[in-house]
Amino acid sequence: MLRKTITLLYIFLLILCTTGCWNRVELNELAISVGQGIDKEEDKYKVSTQIVIPSEVALKAGASSGIPVTLFTGTEETVFEAMREITTVSPRKIYHSHLRILVIGEELAKEGIGKVLDFYARDHEYRTDFFIVIAKETTAENILSMLTTIEKIPANNMLSSLETSEKTWAPTTSVTLHELIRSLVTEGKSPVLTGIEIKGDPSIGDNVQNIEQINPAAYLKYSGIAVFKRDRMLGWLNKEQSRGYNIVMDNVKNTVANVQCPTEGEMNFEVIQSKTKVKGKVENGTPKIEVSIEAEGNIGEVKCAIDLTKPKAIYELEKQTEDSFEKLTQETIKTVQEDFGVDIFGFGDVIHRSDPELWKKLKKDWNEKHFTDLDVNVKADIKIRRLGKIGNSFLPEMKE
């Protein structure tokens, strides 16, 4: 009898655990947020959230298309309050788990983003795999107000463009919330974020007629990398410096470099494989860094008179490419040392791993005293694998 009672009790408890989702919310009761932006407005935070309009995104072929997203904003003293304040204008509860990209206004980035990130790291509805970018010379609200071509949902367009440019161009870098927080708390490394700007008139970009043109009058473009000291933005790296940063950080998957020929003219080198190793060492109590770059690639375009059928000519081009990579990397490191004085490359973390005892003495004033004068030696080893469909260029054979 006792055994039957215990069995029935277990069955009863199992039934309680399988009664369904106690906090379920139907899909048609949610407003799905795919992009969010934060700006500073006086002493308050202005939060903008880009919401998908399901009826427009799911239109069948042949139906007339309207604007696929809408933008809600809220302004309060904290990000959490501003997010809740949006419910006064949104007919549905905002659902954050599908967030693809977070845009931070440049003005806010210069004041500090740490307090903002605490909310996103703490709230259980947010995942940590969305990308974070900086609105360059504009506001996050303006960026999220822009309509885009090809990808109907602007947040998806920004995400895809960032991933594609990082893989094939190299002056951009994708940083997730998790990676950004890790950079903020890691000793000997300062964070960076890619910038995004509006080309054209922002007031036109939110009009559906803009994307109905072959050549839109306003569009979004990723531009430069923002340098941070702790959680405050200091300034921007230009296109070439951003590429140099990614070379050092071993972020280059594929890119194109412009290289001077041994004779007059230029050629393009397409990197198809790249590996950068950064090693730290200490000589007579002084930290030093060695950066080794190994890359393979193809000749993409030739604008000089050179005989590519001769091994000597290929060897000369390889040396010119090595010099170009070394010069770009050295100049980028020097610029960061002199203009910003913060270690965005993680050289301090490398020294920490190579000599923990010395790092205890250096870490307190690493950026101020040691990083700015750090001796960094760069060595590149470049191999040209393919010339393309033709050997020598036909340009020298052209006659007037």
Helices and strands as residue ranges (DSSP letters): H 2-17, G 27-29, E 30-41, E 44-52, H 54-57, E 69-76, H 79-85, G 86-88, E 93-95, E 101-105, H 106-111, H 114-122, E 131-135, H 140-145, H 154-168, H 177-185, E 192-200, H 202-205, G 208-212, E 218-229, E 232-237, H 239-248, E 255-260, E 265-283, E 286-304, H 311-335, I 336-340, H 347-354, H 356-362, G 363-365, I 366-370, G 371-373, E 375-386, G 395-397
